[in-house]
Amino acid sequence: GGPPAALYLLPAIGEKTAYLATIQAYFTLCNITNLGLRIAKGALMEGYTVDILIGWIAVLIGTLCGLWAFKRVNQNALKRLVYAFIGLNGLWVVMQELFLA
């Protein structure tokens, strides 16, 4: 998943632009694989077309906003942000298990 990949790649790849390129390539390959498996299993139906297009538009907007922010964040701030999001993600998973299960 995403958090373990980010946790591994951030210290393994020193420079922030190389980190961004690597993590983007990782997620692109994961999403292409996921899409291929869904198509092969028949889980992707015509009724989902509008939802998928809306999702792609949201991803494009998020990517553009992320690139705008990425250009304004230095290397150390990026590390702190990534680790903070990973920590919040872990906390969210634990809270769901404790209170929503």
C-alpha positions in Angstrom: 0.0 0.0 0.0 0.8 3.7 -0.1 2.0 4.4 3.5 4.6 1.6 3.6 5.9 2.6 0.1 6.1 6.2 1.2 7.8 5.2 4.5 10.4 3.2 2.6 11.0 5.5 -0.4 11.4 8.8 1.5 14.7 7.9 3.2 15.8 5.6 0.4 15.6 8.4 -2.2 17.2 11.6 -1.0 16.1 14.3 -3.4 12.5 15.4 -3.3 11.9 15.5 -7.1 13.3 12.0 -7.4 11.0 10.9 -4.5 8.0 12.5 -6.2 8.8 10.8 -9.6 9.3 7.4 -7.9 6.2 7.5 -5.8 4.1 8.7 -8.8 5.4 5.8 -10.9 4.7 3.4 -8.1 1.0 4.5 -7.7 0.6 4.6 -11.5 1.7 1.0 -11.8 -0.5 0.0 -8.9 -3.5 1.7 -10.4 -3.0 0.3 -13.9 -2.6 -3.2 -12.4 -5.7 -2.7 -10.3 -7.7 -1.5 -13.3 -6.6 -4.4 -15.4 -7.6 -6.9 -12.7 -11.0 -5.3 -12.3 -11.6 -5.4 -16.1 -10.5 -9.0 -16.2 -12.8 -10.0 -13.3 -15.7 -8.1 -14.8 -16.0 -5.8 -11.9 -15.8 -2.7 -14.1 -19.2 -2.0 -15.7 -20.5 0.6 -18.0 -22.6 2.1 -15.1 -19.4 3.2 -13.4 -18.2 5.3 -16.4 -19.5 8.7 -15.1 -18.1 8.0 -11.6 -14.7 7.0 -13.0 -14.6 10.2 -15.1 -15.5 12.3 -12.1 -12.7 10.5 -10.1 -10.2 11.2 -12.9 -11.1 14.9 -12.8 -10.7 14.9 -9.0 -7.3 13.2 -9.4 -6.2 15.8 -12.0 -7.2 18.7 -9.7 -5.5 17.0 -6.7 -2.4 16.5 -8.7 -2.2 20.1 -9.9 -2.8 21.3 -6.3 -0.2 18.9 -5.0 2.4 20.0 -7.6 1.7 23.7 -6.7 2.3 22.9 -3.0 5.3 20.6 -3.7 7.2 23.4 -5.5 6.8 25.6 -2.3 7.9 23.0 0.3 11.6 22.4 1.1 13.1 19.0 1.6 12.9 18.9 5.4 9.3 20.2 5.4 8.4 17.5 2.9 9.8 14.8 5.1 7.9 16.1 8.1 4.6 16.3 6.1 5.0 12.8 4.7 5.8 11.3 8.2 2.9 13.3 9.7 0.4 11.9 7.1 1.7 8.4 7.6 1.3 8.8 11.3 -2.2 10.2 10.9 -3.1 7.3 8.6 -1.9 4.8 11.1 -3.8 6.5 13.9 -7.0 6.5 11.7 -6.6 2.7 11.0 -6.2 2.0 14.8 -9.2 4.3 15.7 -11.4 2.5 13.1 -10.5 -0.9 14.5 -11.1 0.2 18.1 -14.3 2.2 17.7 -15.9 1.2 14.4 -15.3 -2.6 14.3 
